[in-house]
């Protein structure tokens, strides 16, 4: 499912217009981005938690030449599914 399909599904399920659904989805995405940028955790009870984790720098190899390269540390987003989501999928 892509973003436009999600907007259509939310509009159909909630009775909102597609425009209102798009505003809600965009607002949710912006809020998630801003919260995670600040280093906070977003927890949706029953669904899961989103957090930011620092991945340590490491050495690697260039696939083409085989030369060693340095991979710098970076932040990455982690998702831990909640109990209800796990049960729903299984």
DOLUMTI-571611 format. One record per residue: y, z negated, x of N, C-alpha, C, CB in turn; residue in three letters. Coordinates in nm, 4 decimals, always signed. Glycine has a CB too. Example, Ala and Ser with C-alpha at 12.3 -4.5 7.8 and 13.67 -1.06 7.14 Angstrom:
<nodes>
+----------+----------+----------+----------+----------+----------+----------+----------+----------+----------+----------+----------+---------+
!      n.v !      n.w !      n.u !     ca.v !     ca.w !     ca.u !      c.v !      c.w !      c.u !     cb.v !     cb.w !     cb.u ! residuo !
+----------+----------+----------+----------+----------+----------+----------+----------+----------+----------+----------+----------+---------+
!  -0.5690 !  -0.7800 !  +1.3190 !  -0.4500 !  -0.7800 !  +1.2300 !  -0.3300 !  -0.7800 !  +1.3200 !  -0.4473 !  -0.9046 !  +1.1308 !     ALA !
!  -0.2250 !  -0.7080 !  +1.2850 !  -0.1060 !  -0.7140 !  +1.3670 !  +0.0030 !  -0.7870 !  +1.2900 !  -0.0598 !  -0.5725 !  +1.4084 !     SER !
+----------+----------+----------+----------+----------+----------+----------+----------+----------+----------+----------+----------+---------+
</nodes>
This chain:
<nodes>
+----------+----------+----------+----------+----------+----------+----------+----------+----------+----------+----------+----------+---------+
!      n.v !      n.w !      n.u !     ca.v !     ca.w !     ca.u !      c.v !      c.w !      c.u !     cb.v !     cb.w !     cb.u ! residuo !
+----------+----------+----------+----------+----------+----------+----------+----------+----------+----------+----------+----------+---------+
!  -0.1176 !  +0.0000 !  +0.0858 !  +0.0000 !  +0.0000 !  +0.0000 !  +0.1232 !  +0.0000 !  +0.0899 !  +0.0002 !  -0.1231 !  -0.0973 !     UNK !
!  +0.2143 !  +0.0912 !  +0.0632 !  +0.3385 !  +0.0941 !  +0.1389 !  +0.4500 !  +0.0268 !  +0.0579 !  +0.3771 !  +0.2399 !  +0.1750 !     UNK !
!  +0.5699 !  +0.0246 !  +0.1133 !  +0.6807 !  -0.0469 !  +0.0510 !  +0.7151 !  +0.0067 !  -0.0878 !  +0.8023 !  -0.0394 !  +0.1396 !     UNK !
!  +0.7199 !  +0.1373 !  -0.1037 !  +0.7559 !  +0.1932 !  -0.2346 !  +0.6474 !  +0.1644 !  -0.3384 !  +0.7793 !  +0.3450 !  -0.2236 !     UNK !
!  +0.5220 !  +0.1660 !  -0.2977 !  +0.4130 !  +0.1315 !  -0.3905 !  +0.4197 !  -0.0162 !  -0.4283 !  +0.2751 !  +0.1642 !  -0.3276 !     UNK !
!  +0.4589 !  -0.1010 !  -0.3336 !  +0.4761 !  -0.2433 !  -0.3630 !  +0.5882 !  -0.2640 !  -0.4633 !  +0.5049 !  -0.3221 !  -0.2346 !     UNK !
!  +0.6985 !  -0.1941 !  -0.4447 !  +0.8118 !  -0.2039 !  -0.5374 !  +0.7698 !  -0.1596 !  -0.6766 !  +0.9308 !  -0.1189 !  -0.4878 !     UNK !
!  +0.6960 !  -0.0494 !  -0.6869 !  +0.6474 !  -0.0021 !  -0.8169 !  +0.5554 !  -0.1052 !  -0.8823 !  +0.5735 !  +0.1316 !  -0.8008 !     UNK !
!  +0.4669 !  -0.1658 !  -0.8044 !  +0.3727 !  -0.2648 !  -0.8587 !  +0.4461 !  -0.3892 !  -0.9072 !  +0.2681 !  -0.3036 !  -0.7527 !     UNK !
!  +0.5464 !  -0.4330 !  -0.8314 !  +0.6239 !  -0.5500 !  -0.8730 !  +0.7021 !  -0.5196 !  -0.9996 !  +0.7192 !  -0.5946 !  -0.7613 !     UNK !
!  +0.7602 !  -0.4009 !  -1.0076 !  +0.8354 !  -0.3627 !  -1.1278 !  +0.7444 !  -0.3599 !  -1.2493 !  +0.9023 !  -0.2257 !  -1.1089 !     UNK !
!  +0.6258 !  -0.3048 !  -1.2340 !  +0.5314 !  -0.2958 !  -1.3456 !  +0.4818 !  -0.4337 !  -1.3880 !  +0.4128 !  -0.2071 !  -1.3077 !     UNK !
!  +0.4507 !  -0.5185 !  -1.2900 !  +0.3945 !  -0.6500 !  -1.3188 !  +0.4977 !  -0.7469 !  -1.3756 !  +0.3341 !  -0.7082 !  -1.1936 !     UNK !
!  +0.6220 !  -0.7401 !  -1.3254 !  +0.7234 !  -0.8384 !  -1.3640 !  +0.8120 !  -0.7938 !  -1.4792 !  +0.8091 !  -0.8701 !  -1.2466 !     UNK !
!  +0.8142 !  -0.6636 !  -1.5075 !  +0.9030 !  -0.6140 !  -1.6121 !  +1.0440 !  -0.5866 !  -1.5617 !  +0.9085 !  -0.7127 !  -1.7253 !     UNK !
!  +1.0663 !  -0.6040 !  -1.4318 !  +1.1962 !  -0.5729 !  -1.3734 !  +1.2091 !  -0.4223 !  -1.3552 !  +1.2151 !  -0.6460 !  -1.2385 !     UNK !
!  +1.3327 !  -0.3771 !  -1.3382 !  +1.3520 !  -0.2367 !  -1.3071 !  +1.3114 !  -0.2130 !  -1.1624 !  +1.4991 !  -0.1934 !  -1.3318 !     UNK !
!  +1.2890 !  -0.0869 !  -1.1272 !  +1.2539 !  -0.0549 !  -0.9886 !  +1.3665 !  -0.0920 !  -0.8931 !  +1.2208 !  +0.0937 !  -0.9748 !     UNK !
!  +1.4908 !  -0.0747 !  -0.9372 !  +1.6057 !  -0.1091 !  -0.8542 !  +1.6100 !  -0.2593 !  -0.8271 !  +1.7358 !  -0.0634 !  -0.9215 !     UNK !
!  +1.5881 !  -0.3400 !  -0.9316 !  +1.5861 !  -0.4851 !  -0.9133 !  +1.4682 !  -0.5286 !  -0.8267 !  +1.5802 !  -0.5556 !  -1.0487 !     UNK !
!  +1.3551 !  -0.4643 !  -0.8445 !  +1.2380 !  -0.4961 !  -0.7630 !  +1.2628 !  -0.4613 !  -0.6166 !  +1.1143 !  -0.4212 !  -0.8151 !     UNK !
!  +1.3283 !  -0.3475 !  -0.5937 !  +1.3600 !  -0.3078 !  -0.4565 !  +1.4550 !  -0.4077 !  -0.3924 !  +1.4213 !  -0.1671 !  -0.4536 !     UNK !
!  +1.5553 !  -0.4548 !  -0.4685 !  +1.6475 !  -0.5552 !  -0.4165 !  +1.5731 !  -0.6839 !  -0.3820 !  +1.7590 !  -0.5837 !  -0.5183 !     UNK !
!  +1.4790 !  -0.7240 !  -0.4662 !  +1.4021 !  -0.8463 !  -0.4421 !  +1.3157 !  -0.8330 !  -0.3167 !  +1.3139 !  -0.8788 !  -0.5636 !     UNK !
!  +1.2486 !  -0.7207 !  -0.3016 !  +1.1636 !  -0.6981 !  -0.1837 !  +1.2488 !  -0.6942 !  -0.0571 !  +1.0833 !  -0.5661 !  -0.1983 !     UNK !
!  +1.3602 !  -0.6231 !  -0.0617 !  +1.4480 !  -0.6158 !  +0.0552 !  +1.5050 !  -0.7531 !  +0.0909 !  +1.5621 !  -0.5168 !  +0.0297 !     UNK !
!  +1.5407 !  -0.8313 !  -0.0100 !  +1.5915 !  -0.9655 !  +0.0127 !  +1.4849 !  -1.0539 !  +0.0755 !  +1.6407 !  -1.0266 !  -0.1179 !     UNK !
!  +1.3617 !  -1.0427 !  +0.0262 !  +1.2503 !  -1.1194 !  +0.0823 !  +1.2285 !  -1.0839 !  +0.2290 !  +1.1217 !  -1.0941 !  +0.0021 !     UNK !
!  +1.2290 !  -0.9554 !  +0.2597 !  +1.2077 !  -0.9103 !  +0.3978 !  +1.3197 !  -0.9606 !  +0.4881 !  +1.1993 !  -0.7562 !  +0.4042 !     UNK !
!  +1.4449 !  -0.9486 !  +0.4442 !  +1.5586 !  -0.9942 !  +0.5247 !  +1.5536 !  -1.1448 !  +0.5484 !  +1.6903 !  -0.9567 !  +0.4565 !     UNK !
!  +1.5180 !  -1.2197 !  +0.4455 !  +1.5079 !  -1.3649 !  +0.4584 !  +1.3976 !  -1.4031 !  +0.5560 !  +1.4821 !  -1.4293 !  +0.3218 !     UNK !
!  +1.2826 !  -1.3348 !  +0.5473 !  +1.1721 !  -1.3606 !  +0.6401 !  +1.2165 !  -1.3316 !  +0.7837 !  +1.0481 !  -1.2746 !  +0.6032 !     UNK !
!  +1.2801 !  -1.2168 !  +0.8054 !  +1.3248 !  -1.1788 !  +0.9397 !  +1.4214 !  -1.2819 !  +0.9965 !  +1.3911 !  -1.0407 !  +0.9371 !     UNK !
!  +1.5200 !  -1.3220 !  +0.9171 !  +1.6203 !  -1.4172 !  +0.9647 !  +1.5594 !  -1.5541 !  +0.9932 !  +1.7324 !  -1.4309 !  +0.8625 !     UNK !
!  +1.4668 !  -1.5971 !  +0.9095 !  +1.4019 !  -1.7262 !  +0.9297 !  +1.3168 !  -1.7252 !  +1.0554 !  +1.3165 !  -1.7626 !  +0.8089 !     UNK !
!  +1.2399 !  -1.6182 !  +1.0742 !  +1.1543 !  -1.6094 !  +1.1926 !  +1.2370 !  -1.5921 !  +1.3203 !  +1.0556 !  -1.4929 !  +1.1780 !     UNK !
!  +1.3493 !  -1.5203 !  +1.3120 !  +1.4385 !  -1.5064 !  +1.4280 !  +1.4875 !  -1.6429 !  +1.4739 !  +1.5586 !  -1.4154 !  +1.3944 !     UNK !
!  +1.5114 !  -1.7316 !  +1.3772 !  +1.5590 !  -1.8661 !  +1.4079 !  +1.4502 !  -1.9576 !  +1.4612 !  +1.6193 !  -1.9271 !  +1.2858 !     UNK !
!  +1.3275 !  -1.9089 !  +1.4664 !  +1.2178 !  -1.9890 !  +1.5194 !  +1.1501 !  -2.0772 !  +1.4172 !  +1.2670 !  -2.0732 !  +1.6297 !     UNK !
!  +1.1873 !  -2.0658 !  +1.2909 !  +1.1269 !  -2.1476 !  +1.1861 !  +0.9980 !  -2.0846 !  +1.1359 !  +1.2247 !  -2.1671 !  +1.0700 !     UNK !
!  +0.9196 !  -2.1635 !  +1.0647 !  +0.7938 !  -2.1189 !  +1.0055 !  +0.8175 !  -2.0936 !  +0.8577 !  +0.6799 !  -2.2238 !  +1.0270 !     UNK !
!  +0.7600 !  -1.9851 !  +0.8058 !  +0.7666 !  -1.9559 !  +0.6627 !  +0.6280 !  -1.9820 !  +0.6053 !  +0.8138 !  -1.8073 !  +0.6352 !     UNK !
!  +0.6199 !  -2.0793 !  +0.5126 !  +0.4923 !  -2.1153 !  +0.4523 !  +0.4971 !  -2.0843 !  +0.3039 !  +0.4592 !  -2.2645 !  +0.4762 !     UNK !
!  +0.4048 !  -2.0019 !  +0.2584 !  +0.3881 !  -1.9711 !  +0.1174 !  +0.2560 !  -2.0358 !  +0.0754 !  +0.3895 !  -1.8141 !  +0.0900 !     UNK !
!  +0.2650 !  -2.1501 !  +0.0081 !  +0.1469 !  -2.2292 !  -0.0245 !  +0.0457 !  -2.1442 !  -0.0997 !  +0.1854 !  -2.3526 !  -0.1077 !     UNK !
!  -0.0778 !  -2.1454 !  -0.0511 !  -0.1853 !  -2.0680 !  -0.1108 !  -0.1975 !  -1.9279 !  -0.0543 !  -0.1654 !  -2.0601 !  -0.2575 !     UNK !
!  -0.0884 !  -1.8760 !  +0.0007 !  -0.0911 !  -1.7410 !  +0.0572 !  -0.1081 !  -1.7451 !  +0.2075 !  +0.0362 !  -1.6652 !  +0.0214 !     UNK !
!  -0.0199 !  -1.8182 !  +0.2767 !  -0.0319 !  -1.8287 !  +0.4207 !  +0.0988 !  -1.8658 !  +0.4870 !  -0.0823 !  -1.7003 !  +0.4773 !     UNK !
!  +0.0952 !  -1.8709 !  +0.6199 !  +0.2118 !  -1.9093 !  +0.6991 !  +0.2425 !  -1.8021 !  +0.8029 !  +0.1888 !  -2.0454 !  +0.7676 !     UNK !
!  +0.3708 !  -1.7749 !  +0.8200 !  +0.4198 !  -1.6845 !  +0.9224 !  +0.4927 !  -1.7686 !  +1.0265 !  +0.5134 !  -1.5739 !  +0.8618 !     UNK !
!  +0.4669 !  -1.7431 !  +1.1535 !  +0.5347 !  -1.8159 !  +1.2597 !  +0.5551 !  -1.7224 !  +1.3779 !  +0.4543 !  -1.9420 !  +1.3017 !     UNK !
!  +0.6398 !  -1.7673 !  +1.4707 !  +0.6669 !  -1.6906 !  +1.5914 !  +0.6031 !  -1.7639 !  +1.7081 !  +0.8205 !  -1.6709 !  +1.6137 !     UNK !
!  +0.5339 !  -1.6901 !  +1.7930 !  +0.4689 !  -1.7490 !  +1.9084 !  +0.5074 !  -1.6687 !  +2.0317 !  +0.3149 !  -1.7532 !  +1.8901 !     UNK !
!  +0.5362 !  -1.7398 !  +2.1397 !  +0.5699 !  -1.6748 !  +2.2657 !  +0.4413 !  -1.6338 !  +2.3351 !  +0.6547 !  -1.7681 !  +2.3565 !     UNK !
!  +0.4289 !  -1.5051 !  +2.3647 !  +0.3161 !  -1.4532 !  +2.4406 !  +0.3568 !  -1.4516 !  +2.5867 !  +0.2734 !  -1.3106 !  +2.3914 !     UNK !
!  +0.2791 !  -1.5158 !  +2.6700 !  +0.3126 !  -1.5274 !  +2.8119 !  +0.3093 !  -1.3908 !  +2.8801 !  +0.2160 !  -1.6239 !  +2.8820 !     UNK !
!  +0.3888 !  -1.3781 !  +2.9839 !  +0.3865 !  -1.2566 !  +3.0640 !  +0.2562 !  -1.2487 !  +3.1423 !  +0.5075 !  -1.2517 !  +3.1594 !     UNK !
!  +0.2164 !  -1.1305 !  +3.1754 !  +0.0909 !  -1.1130 !  +3.2484 !  +0.0961 !  -0.9837 !  +3.3272 !  -0.0302 !  -1.1132 !  +3.1521 !     UNK !
!  -0.0013 !  -0.9648 !  +3.4115 !  -0.0084 !  -0.8392 !  +3.4854 !  -0.1092 !  -0.7480 !  +3.4168 !  -0.0474 !  -0.8634 !  +3.6346 !     UNK !
!  -0.0849 !  -0.6202 !  +3.4240 !  -0.1734 !  -0.5211 !  +3.3627 !  -0.1825 !  -0.3992 !  +3.4521 !  -0.1237 !  -0.4813 !  +3.2218 !     UNK !
!  -0.2408 !  -0.2949 !  +3.3996 !  -0.2551 !  -0.1707 !  +3.4761 !  -0.2020 !  -0.0538 !  +3.3939 !  -0.4036 !  -0.1464 !  +3.5160 !     UNK !
!  -0.1372 !  +0.0389 !  +3.4618 !  -0.0921 !  +0.1630 !  +3.4012 !  -0.2165 !  +0.2485 !  +3.3774 !  +0.0138 !  +0.2374 !  +3.4921 !     UNK !
!  -0.2361 !  +0.2915 !  +3.2535 !  -0.3566 !  +0.3684 !  +3.2195 !  -0.3652 !  +0.5015 !  +3.2938 !  -0.3607 !  +0.3941 !  +3.0706 !     UNK !
!  -0.2514 !  +0.5638 !  +3.3169 !  -0.2521 !  +0.6961 !  +3.3808 !  -0.2773 !  +0.6882 !  +3.5308 !  -0.1204 !  +0.7666 !  +3.3554 !     UNK !
!  -0.2071 !  +0.5950 !  +3.5969 !  -0.2156 !  +0.5909 !  +3.7434 !  -0.3042 !  +0.4792 !  +3.7965 !  -0.0784 !  +0.5760 !  +3.8012 !     UNK !
!  -0.3294 !  +0.3798 !  +3.7157 !  -0.4071 !  +0.2653 !  +3.7608 !  -0.3249 !  +0.1656 !  +3.8404 !  -0.5226 !  +0.3119 !  +3.8434 !     UNK !
!  -0.1953 !  +0.1914 !  +3.8534 !  -0.1082 !  +0.1020 !  +3.9291 !  -0.0843 !  -0.0271 !  +3.8508 !  +0.0261 !  +0.1713 !  +3.9613 !     UNK !
!  -0.0762 !  -0.1396 !  +3.9223 !  -0.0485 !  -0.2654 !  +3.8522 !  +0.0950 !  -0.2681 !  +3.7999 !  -0.0731 !  -0.3855 !  +3.9453 !     UNK !
!  +0.1128 !  -0.3264 !  +3.6810 !  +0.2459 !  -0.3400 !  +3.6222 !  +0.2609 !  -0.4816 !  +3.5689 !  +0.2691 !  -0.2350 !  +3.5091 !     UNK !
!  +0.3852 !  -0.5247 !  +3.5562 !  +0.4159 !  -0.6548 !  +3.4989 !  +0.4461 !  -0.6375 !  +3.3507 !  +0.5352 !  -0.7216 !  +3.5724 !     UNK !
!  +0.3807 !  -0.7138 !  +3.2660 !  +0.4085 !  -0.7133 !  +3.1229 !  +0.4906 !  -0.8391 !  +3.0957 !  +0.2749 !  -0.7089 !  +3.0356 !     UNK !
!  +0.6163 !  -0.8234 !  +3.0512 !  +0.7036 !  -0.9399 !  +3.0349 !  +0.6617 !  -1.0261 !  +2.9150 !  +0.8490 !  -0.8946 !  +3.0182 !     UNK !
!  +0.7017 !  -1.1535 !  +2.9153 !  +0.6734 !  -1.2381 !  +2.7988 !  +0.7522 !  -1.1880 !  +2.6784 !  +0.7081 !  -1.3865 !  +2.8283 !     UNK !
!  +0.6990 !  -1.2124 !  +2.5589 !  +0.7696 !  -1.1687 !  +2.4379 !  +0.7274 !  -1.2559 !  +2.3204 !  +0.7412 !  -1.0186 !  +2.4076 !     UNK !
!  +0.8084 !  -1.2536 !  +2.2176 !  +0.7761 !  -1.3241 !  +2.0944 !  +0.6964 !  -1.2311 !  +2.0041 !  +0.9046 !  -1.3742 !  +2.0229 !     UNK !
!  +0.5983 !  -1.2878 !  +1.9356 !  +0.5230 !  -1.2088 !  +1.8392 !  +0.5034 !  -1.2913 !  +1.7125 !  +0.3862 !  -1.1640 !  +1.8982 !     UNK !
!  +0.4900 !  -1.2238 !  +1.6005 !  +0.4734 !  -1.2902 !  +1.4717 !  +0.3253 !  -1.3136 !  +1.4475 !  +0.5358 !  -1.2065 !  +1.3567 !     UNK !
!  +0.2937 !  -1.4340 !  +1.4049 !  +0.1563 !  -1.4717 !  +1.3724 !  +0.1467 !  -1.5004 !  +1.2232 !  +0.1107 !  -1.5953 !  +1.4556 !     UNK !
!  +0.0348 !  -1.4660 !  +1.1650 !  +0.0085 !  -1.4964 !  +1.0240 !  -0.1220 !  -1.5725 !  +1.0146 !  +0.0034 !  -1.3667 !  +0.9375 !     UNK !
!  -0.1174 !  -1.6851 !  +0.9455 !  -0.2380 !  -1.7638 !  +0.9208 !  -0.2591 !  -1.7654 !  +0.7706 !  -0.2266 !  -1.9100 !  +0.9794 !     UNK !
!  -0.3651 !  -1.7015 !  +0.7215 !  -0.3870 !  -1.6961 !  +0.5766 !  -0.4174 !  -1.8336 !  +0.5189 !  -0.5008 !  -1.6004 !  +0.5439 !     UNK !
!  -0.3733 !  -1.8528 !  +0.3950 !  -0.3992 !  -1.9776 !  +0.3239 !  -0.5361 !  -1.9758 !  +0.2577 !  -0.2910 !  -2.0028 !  +0.2194 !     UNK !
!  -0.5736 !  -2.0910 !  +0.2061 !  -0.7062 !  -2.1082 !  +0.1462 !  -0.7271 !  -2.0136 !  +0.0275 !  -0.7253 !  -2.2535 !  +0.1010 !     UNK !
!  -0.6296 !  -2.0030 !  -0.0611 !  -0.6456 !  -1.9161 !  -0.1788 !  -0.6618 !  -1.7694 !  -0.1403 !  -0.5257 !  -1.9313 !  -0.2719 !     UNK !
!  -0.5875 !  -1.7241 !  -0.0404 !  -0.5982 !  -1.5852 !  +0.0038 !  -0.7340 !  -1.5599 !  +0.0661 !  -0.4870 !  -1.5511 !  +0.1036 !     UNK !
!  -0.7814 !  -1.6531 !  +0.1471 !  -0.9140 !  -1.6384 !  +0.2073 !  -1.0224 !  -1.6270 !  +0.1009 !  -0.9439 !  -1.7565 !  +0.2994 !     UNK !
!  -1.0147 !  -1.7147 !  +0.0000 !  -1.1137 !  -1.7132 !  -0.1073 !  -1.1051 !  -1.5866 !  -0.1896 !  -1.0961 !  -1.8337 !  -0.1967 !     UNK !
!  -0.9848 !  -1.5375 !  -0.2125 !  -0.9650 !  -1.4158 !  -0.2922 !  -1.0266 !  -1.2943 !  -0.2219 !  -0.8143 !  -1.3919 !  -0.3177 !     UNK !
!  -1.0106 !  -1.2871 !  -0.0910 !  -1.0606 !  -1.1733 !  -0.0141 !  -1.2128 !  -1.1787 !  -0.0013 !  -0.9959 !  -1.1701 !  +0.1253 !     UNK !
!  -1.2658 !  -1.2987 !  +0.0142 !  -1.4100 !  -1.3128 !  +0.0278 !  -1.4689 !  -1.3243 !  -0.1092 !  -1.4480 !  -1.4345 !  +0.1144 !     UNK !
+----------+----------+----------+----------+----------+----------+----------+----------+----------+----------+----------+----------+---------+
</nodes>
